[in-house]
């Protein structure tokens, strides 16, 4: 730290030591983040963010010479809130909340040692650290929908007939599907990271910064729609000989590289020079022959930070001990009610994509009258950790990477039952493959209640853990095939099955939920 003035060397060294200790104390979060960086090309840039942040802090060393380091009590409040957020993220097994909270604790710990004035000076380099967190997978479905919408409209405007069903596109020359790799999330994350850095370095005034940031978000999304359209057009005009293999990816990256070059090239024409350095009173130098004063480390704020970092993990460990001390049955059984009876699962049956469950049930049921069988799928989760959690980007009815099944339509479908005060908030999803169409109803069960939103599941899981009752939760999926495009008949079949089985399903799930140990 020889480039910094002597007054700043100790506060910055203390901040670096605290950041290192936080990374070690919350090492499971760090380990998962690094694994995501290395295992997912979309977030490979995340490992560079801390080094870029340090470089940005280094660039401010001259400005820091005119600011005296101090202790910020407001930062301690921010640190406490981040520690609380980490605990809520831990008890709900929401890794992204834990990751953002850890970065927030590092930022607030640094803020506490450098003071409010220096924090304002280093605001961008410190906040830039948040871009190291792998986030954005929840944007994949809407990005896929936009890409499919854009490509469909563009193809029709070109004069080529196209039939769209969900994210499946059918042209006279062949079939196309918009999958996860077509969402453009990789382009969007890369553009956002570069755009934030470029806007900070190239512009001084906020209108220009915000305008370029907006362009960094809009341009890659629109460009990805154009990319999908051009690839489909090339494939169509070439009789499905071009843009259907590896060249599909090559064309996409070349097009994205060209678009990004044009974006930053145009942005460079509006570049602003560095802001003039305002006059600041210089920190008085030590008298000749006298030792330069060295600011001491404030032990009280450091002690409080350590306490705030230790308490959440201690409390979480206590709650996990309460949860793990409760025994959970190893299996789940349902009683078959007349006129329904068990039936064998077909060799080509569809299964909802939920992995990591502690208990899983999948059975088919049929009733007299010639109707096709209804499939019941229940996945129960307990003692959830990363990889065995109910709510993850990979746990869904149909994953975006599935090239055989795809979602066509999804809407709310509340189910009413005699004696039920409020309808159960089930969601109806129409799915299809090349050979079959199915109607699926699904809902989540957590802490004795039915919910439809994954975010509500996380919230109720956290509340249940905080009460000491564990994190038991389940997804319930009923599905039936659609014969002769008769969706109404499939819906009636599901309605009859649900009314017969839901009470028993709810009783079975309540039996799985452990009571709080005394």
C-alpha positions in Angstrom: 0.0 0.0 0.0 3.0 2.3 -0.6 0.9 4.3 -3.0 -1.5 5.4 -0.2 -0.6 8.1 2.4 0.5 6.8 5.8 -2.9 7.9 7.3 -4.7 5.4 5.0 -2.4 2.4 5.2 -3.7 1.1 8.6 -7.5 1.6 7.9 -7.2 -0.1 4.5 -5.1 -2.9 5.9 -7.7 -3.4 8.7 -10.5 -3.4 6.0 -8.6 -6.0 4.0 -8.1 -8.2 7.0 -11.7 -8.0 8.0 -12.8 -8.9 4.4 -10.5 -11.9 4.5 -11.9 -13.1 7.9 -15.5 -12.7 6.6 -14.6 -14.8 3.5 -13.1 -17.5 5.8 -16.0 -17.4 8.3 -18.6 -17.7 5.5 -16.5 -20.1 3.4 -19.5 -22.2 2.3 -20.9 -19.2 0.4 -17.5 -18.4 -1.0 -16.9 -22.0 -2.1 -20.3 -22.2 -3.9 -19.7 -18.8 -5.6 -16.3 -19.9 -6.9 -17.7 -23.2 -8.2 -20.4 -21.3 -10.0 -17.8 -19.0 -11.6 -15.8 -22.0 -12.8 -18.7 -24.2 -13.8 -20.9 -21.7 -15.7 -19.6 -19.7 -18.5 -22.2 -17.0 -18.0 -20.6 -16.1 -14.7 -16.9 -16.7 -15.5 -16.2 -13.0 -15.3 -17.1 -13.0 -11.6 -13.6 -14.0 -10.6 -12.3 -10.8 -12.2 -14.6 -8.4 -10.3 -12.7 -8.3 -7.0 -9.5 -7.5 -8.8 -11.2 -4.8 -10.9 -12.6 -3.4 -7.7 -9.1 -3.2 -6.1 -7.8 -1.5 -9.2 -10.7 1.1 -9.1 -9.8 1.7 -5.4 -6.2 2.2 -6.4 -7.2 4.9 -8.9 -8.7 6.9 -6.0 -5.5 7.0 -3.9 -4.8 10.6 -4.8 -8.3 11.7 -3.8 -8.0 9.8 -0.5 -5.0 11.9 0.5 -7.3 14.9 1.1 -9.7 12.9 3.2 -9.1 11.8 6.8 -10.1 8.3 7.7 -12.7 7.9 10.5 -15.1 5.4 12.0 -18.7 5.3 10.7 -21.4 4.1 13.1 -23.9 4.1 10.3 -21.9 1.4 8.7 -22.4 -0.8 11.8 -26.2 -0.5 11.2 -25.7 -1.6 7.6 -23.5 -4.5 8.6 -26.2 -5.7 11.1 -28.8 -5.6 8.4 -26.6 -7.5 6.0 -25.9 -10.1 8.7 -29.7 -10.5 9.4 -30.3 -10.8 5.6 -27.6 -13.6 5.5 -29.4 -15.5 8.3 -32.7 -15.2 6.5 -31.1 -16.4 3.3 -29.5 -19.3 5.2 -32.7 -20.5 6.9 -34.6 -20.3 3.6 -31.7 -21.9 1.7 -31.6 -18.9 -0.7 -27.9 -18.9 -1.8 -28.2 -15.7 -3.8 -29.4 -13.8 -0.7 -26.4 -15.2 1.2 -24.0 -14.1 -1.5 -25.3 -10.5 -1.7 -25.4 -10.3 2.1 -21.8 -11.4 2.3 -20.7 -8.8 -0.2 -22.8 -6.3 1.8 -21.0 -7.2 5.0 -17.6 -6.7 3.3 -18.6 -3.3 2.0 -20.0 -2.2 5.3 -17.0 -3.5 7.2 -14.8 -1.4 5.0 -17.1 1.6 5.3 -16.9 1.3 9.1 -13.1 1.8 9.0 -12.7 4.5 6.4 -15.6 6.8 7.4 -18.5 8.4 5.5 -16.5 10.9 3.4 -14.1 8.2 2.1 -17.0 5.8 1.5 -18.6 8.3 -0.8 -15.3 8.6 -2.7 -15.0 4.8 -3.0 -18.7 4.1 -3.5 -18.5 2.8 -7.0 -15.5 0.5 -6.5 -17.2 -1.0 -3.4 -20.6 -1.4 -5.0 -19.0 -2.9 -8.1 -18.3 -6.0 -6.0 -21.9 -6.9 -6.1 -21.5 -7.8 -9.8 -19.4 -10.8 -8.6 -22.5 -12.5 -7.4 -23.9 -15.0 -9.9 -27.5 -13.9 -10.4 -30.1 -13.6 -13.2 -31.2 -17.2 -13.8 -34.8 -16.2 -12.9 -34.7 -14.0 -16.0 -34.2 -16.9 -18.3 -37.9 -17.8 -18.9 -39.0 -14.2 -19.8 -36.0 -13.8 -22.0 -36.8 -17.0 -23.8 -40.4 -15.8 -24.3 -39.2 -12.4 -25.7 -36.8 -14.2 -28.0 -39.6 -16.4 -29.3 -42.0 -13.5 -29.7 -39.4 -11.4 -31.5 -38.3 -14.2 -33.9 -41.9 -15.1 -34.7 -42.9 -11.5 -35.6 -39.8 -11.0 -37.6 -40.2 -14.2 -39.6 -43.8 -13.4 -40.4 -42.8 -9.9 -41.5 -40.3 -11.5 -43.8 -43.1 -13.4 -45.5 -42.3 -16.8 -44.2 -45.2 -18.8 -42.6 -44.5 -19.9 -39.0 -46.6 -21.7 -36.4 -45.7 -21.1 -32.8 -46.7 -23.2 -29.8 -45.0 -22.0 -26.7 -41.3 -21.8 -27.5 -41.6 -24.3 -30.4 -41.5 -22.7 -33.9 -42.6 -24.7 -37.0 -41.5 -23.5 -40.5 -42.1 -25.2 -43.8 -38.4 -26.3 -43.9 -38.1 -27.5 -40.3 -38.7 -27.1 -36.6 -37.0 -24.8 -34.1 -37.2 -24.4 -30.4 -36.0 -21.6 -28.1 -34.0 -23.2 -25.2 -32.0 -21.8 -22.4 -29.0 -21.1 -24.5 -31.2 -18.9 -26.7 -32.4 -16.7 -23.8 -29.5 -14.3 -24.2 -28.8 -14.2 -20.5 -25.1 -14.7 -21.1 -25.1 -11.7 -23.5 -27.1 -9.6 -21.0 -24.8 -10.3 -18.0 -21.6 -9.6 -20.1 -23.1 -6.3 -21.5 -24.3 -5.1 -18.1 -20.9 -5.7 -16.4 -18.9 -4.0 -19.2 -21.5 -1.3 -19.4 -21.4 -0.4 -15.7 -17.6 -0.2 -15.8 -17.5 1.8 -19.1 -20.1 4.3 -17.8 -18.1 4.9 -14.7 -14.8 5.4 -16.5 -16.1 7.3 -19.5 -18.8 9.7 -18.1 -19.0 12.2 -15.3 -22.7 13.2 -15.5 -25.5 10.9 -14.4 -27.8 11.4 -17.4 -25.1 10.0 -19.7 -24.2 7.2 -17.3 -27.9 6.1 -16.9 -28.5 6.4 -20.7 -25.5 4.1 -21.5 -26.6 1.7 -18.7 -30.0 1.6 -20.2 -28.5 0.9 -23.6 -26.4 -1.9 -22.1 -29.6 -3.6 -20.9 -31.8 -3.0 -24.0 -29.3 -3.6 -26.8 -28.3 -7.1 -25.9 -31.9 -8.2 -25.4 -32.9 -6.8 -28.7 -29.8 -8.1 -30.4 -30.5 -11.6 -29.1 -33.9 -11.5 -30.7 -32.3 -10.4 -34.0 -29.7 -13.1 -33.7 -32.4 -15.8 -33.2 -34.3 -14.5 -36.2 -31.2 -14.4 -38.5 -30.2 -17.9 -37.5 -33.7 -19.3 -38.2 -33.6 -17.3 -41.5 -30.3 -18.8 -42.5 -31.5 -22.3 -41.7 -34.7 -21.8 -43.6 -33.0 -20.3 -46.7 -30.3 -23.0 -46.8 -32.8 -25.8 -46.5 -31.7 -26.6 -42.9 -28.1 -27.1 -43.9 -26.6 -24.0 -42.2 -27.0 -22.6 -38.6 -28.2 -25.9 -37.2 -25.0 -27.2 -35.6 -21.8 -25.7 -34.2 -22.1 -22.8 -36.7 -25.3 -21.8 -34.8 -23.2 -20.8 -31.8 -20.4 -19.3 -33.9 -22.8 -17.0 -35.8 -24.4 -16.0 -32.5 -21.1 -15.0 -30.8 -19.8 -13.2 -33.9 -23.1 -11.2 -34.1 -23.0 -10.4 -30.4 -19.3 -9.3 -30.6 -20.2 -6.9 -33.5 -23.2 -5.5 -31.6 -21.1 -4.9 -28.5 -18.3 -3.3 -30.5 -20.8 -0.9 -32.1 -22.4 -0.1 -28.7 -19.1 0.9 -27.0 -17.8 2.6 -30.2 -20.8 4.8 -30.3 -20.6 5.4 -26.6 -17.0 6.6 -26.9 -18.1 9.6 -29.0 -19.8 11.0 -25.9 -16.9 10.3 -23.6 -16.2 13.0 -21.0 -12.9 14.0 -19.5 -12.0 13.5 -15.8 -13.7 15.8 -13.4 -11.6 18.7 -12.1 -10.2 18.0 -8.7 -11.9 20.3 -6.2 -9.6 22.1 -3.8 -9.4 20.3 -0.4 -7.5 21.3 2.6 -4.4 19.3 2.9 -3.9 17.1 5.9 -1.1 18.8 7.8 2.2 17.1 7.7 4.1 16.2 10.8 6.6 18.8 12.0 10.1 18.1 11.0 11.8 15.7 13.5 8.5 14.6 15.0 7.0 11.2 14.3 4.0 11.2 12.0 0.8 10.4 13.9 -0.6 6.9 13.1 -4.3 6.4 13.6 -5.0 3.6 16.0 -7.4 0.8 15.4 -10.8 1.4 17.0 -11.4 -1.8 19.0 -15.0 -1.2 19.9 -16.3 -1.1 16.3 -14.2 -4.1 15.4 -15.5 -6.1 18.4 -19.1 -5.2 17.5 -18.5 -6.3 13.8 -17.1 -9.6 15.0 -20.1 -10.1 17.3 -22.6 -9.3 14.5 -20.8 -11.8 12.2 -20.7 -14.6 14.8 -24.3 -14.3 16.1 -26.1 -15.3 12.8 -24.1 -18.4 12.2 -24.5 -19.5 15.9 -28.3 -19.0 15.7 -28.5 -20.8 12.4 -26.5 -23.7 13.8 -28.9 -23.9 16.8 -31.9 -23.9 14.6 -30.4 -26.6 12.4 -29.8 -28.7 15.5 -33.4 -28.4 16.5 -34.5 -29.4 13.0 -32.2 -32.4 12.6 -33.2 -33.8 16.0 -36.7 -34.4 14.7 -37.2 -37.8 13.0 -38.9 -37.7 9.6 -40.6 -40.8 8.0 -38.7 -42.4 5.2 -41.6 -42.8 2.7 -44.9 -41.3 1.7 -48.1 -43.3 0.9 -51.4 -42.3 -0.4 -54.7 -44.1 0.1 -56.5 -44.9 -3.1 -60.2 -43.8 -3.0 -62.9 -45.3 -5.1 -63.6 -45.1 -8.0 -59.8 -44.5 -8.5 -57.4 -47.4 -8.6 -53.6 -47.7 -9.2 -52.3 -48.1 -12.7 -48.8 -48.8 -14.1 -46.8 -45.8 -15.3 -46.4 -45.7 -19.1 -42.9 -46.2 -20.6 -43.1 -42.8 -22.1 -44.7 -41.0 -19.2 -43.7 -37.4 -18.3 -42.0 -36.6 -15.0 -41.7 -33.2 -13.4 -38.1 -32.2 -13.0 -37.5 -31.9 -9.3 -34.2 -33.3 -8.0 -32.7 -33.7 -4.5 -35.9 -34.6 -2.7 -35.8 -36.6 0.5 -39.0 -38.5 -0.3 -40.5 -38.8 -3.8 -43.7 -40.4 -4.9 -44.9 -40.9 -8.5 -47.9 -43.1 -9.3 -50.6 -43.3 -11.9 -54.3 -43.6 -11.1 -57.3 -44.5 -13.3 -61.1 -44.7 -13.0 -63.7 -46.5 -14.9 -65.1 -44.8 -18.0 -62.2 -45.0 -20.5 -60.4 -41.8 -19.3 -56.6 -41.8 -19.5 -54.7 -42.2 -16.2 -53.8 -39.3 -14.0 -50.2 -39.1 -12.7 -49.5 -37.9 -9.2 -46.0 -36.6 -8.4 -45.0 -35.5 -4.9 -41.5 -34.5 -3.9 -40.9 -33.7 -0.3 -37.8 -31.8 0.9 -36.4 -31.6 4.5 -33.0 -30.6 6.0 -32.5 -28.6 2.8 -29.0 -27.7 1.7 -27.5 -26.5 -1.6 -28.3 -29.3 -4.1 -31.2 -30.7 -2.1 -33.5 -27.7 -2.0 -37.0 -27.4 -3.3 -36.8 -24.0 -4.8 -33.9 -23.8 -7.3 -33.6 -22.7 -10.9 -33.3 -26.3 -11.9 -36.4 -27.5 -10.1 -39.4 -26.9 -12.3 -42.0 -28.8 -14.4 -39.9 -28.6 -17.5 -36.3 -27.3 -17.5 -35.3 -24.9 -20.3 -32.6 -27.4 -21.5 -35.3 -30.1 -22.2 -35.4 -30.6 -26.0 -38.3 -33.0 -25.8 -40.8 -31.2 -23.6 -41.7 -27.6 -23.4 -44.2 -25.3 -21.7 -46.9 -23.8 -23.9 -49.0 -21.9 -21.5 -49.2 -21.3 -17.7 -51.9 -19.6 -15.6 -53.4 -19.6 -12.1 -56.1 -22.3 -11.5 -57.5 -22.1 -8.0 -59.1 -25.4 -6.8 -62.2 -25.3 -4.6 -63.2 -28.2 -2.4 -66.2 -28.8 -0.2 -65.3 -27.7 3.4 -62.2 -25.8 2.2 -62.4 -22.1 3.3 -60.2 -20.8 0.5 -59.3 -22.3 -2.9 -56.0 -24.0 -3.2 -53.7 -21.8 -5.4 -52.8 -24.4 -8.0 -51.1 -23.4 -11.3 -52.2 -24.9 -14.6 -49.5 -25.6 -17.2 -50.0 -26.9 -20.7 -46.9 -28.8 -21.9 -46.1 -30.7 -25.0 -43.6 -33.0 -26.8 -43.5 -34.1 -30.4 -45.9 -36.9 -29.6 -48.0 -35.9 -26.6 -49.7 -32.9 -24.9 -50.4 -32.9 -21.2 -52.2 -30.6 -18.7 -50.4 -30.3 -15.3 -51.6 -28.8 -12.1 -49.0 -28.0 -9.4 -48.8 -26.3 -6.1 -46.3 -26.0 -3.2 -47.0 -27.1 0.4 -45.0 -25.5 3.2 -45.5 -24.9 6.9 -49.0 -26.4 6.8 -50.2 -24.1 3.9 -50.6 -24.2 0.1 -48.8 -21.5 -1.9 -48.2 -21.0 -5.6 -45.2 -18.6 -5.6 -41.6 -19.9 -5.2 -40.8 -16.7 -3.3 -43.6 -17.4 -0.8 -42.2 -20.9 -0.3 -38.8 -19.4 0.6 -40.5 -16.9 3.0 -42.6 -19.6 4.8 -39.6 -22.0 4.9 -37.6 -19.3 6.7 -40.5 -18.6 9.2 -40.9 -22.3 9.9 -37.1 -22.7 10.6 -37.1 -19.7 12.9 -40.0 -21.3 14.8 -37.8 -24.4 15.2 -40.1 -26.6 13.1 -37.7 -27.3 10.3 -37.9 -26.6 6.6 -40.2 -29.3 5.4 -41.8 -28.4 2.1 -43.2 -30.2 -0.9 -44.3 -29.8 -4.5 -47.5 -31.6 -5.6 -48.1 -32.1 -9.3 -51.1 -33.8 -11.0 -51.0 -34.3 -14.8 -53.2 -35.9 -17.4 -52.7 -36.4 -21.2 -54.9 -34.4 -23.6 -56.6 -36.7 -26.1 -57.8 -35.3 -29.5 -57.0 -31.7 -28.3 -59.8 -32.0 -25.7 -58.3 -29.8 -23.0 -61.7 -29.5 -21.2 -61.9 -33.3 -20.8 -58.4 -33.4 -19.3 -59.3 -30.6 -17.0 -62.4 -32.4 -15.8 -60.3 -35.6 -15.2 -57.8 -33.6 -13.1 -60.6 -31.9 -11.1 -62.2 -35.3 -10.2 -58.9 -36.7 -9.2 -57.9 -33.7 -7.1 -61.2 -33.7 -5.2 -60.7 -37.3 -4.3 -57.0 -37.2 -3.4 -56.1 -33.7 -2.0 -57.4 -34.4 1.5 -55.3 -37.5 1.7 -52.3 -35.7 0.2 -52.6 -32.9 2.8 -52.8 -35.4 5.7 -49.8 -37.3 4.4 -47.7 -34.2 4.2 -48.7 -33.1 7.7 -47.7 -36.5 8.9 -44.2 -35.9 7.4 -43.8 -32.6 9.1 -41.9 -33.2 12.4 -43.2 -31.5 15.6 -41.0 -29.1 17.4 -38.8 -31.0 19.9 -39.4 -30.3 23.5 
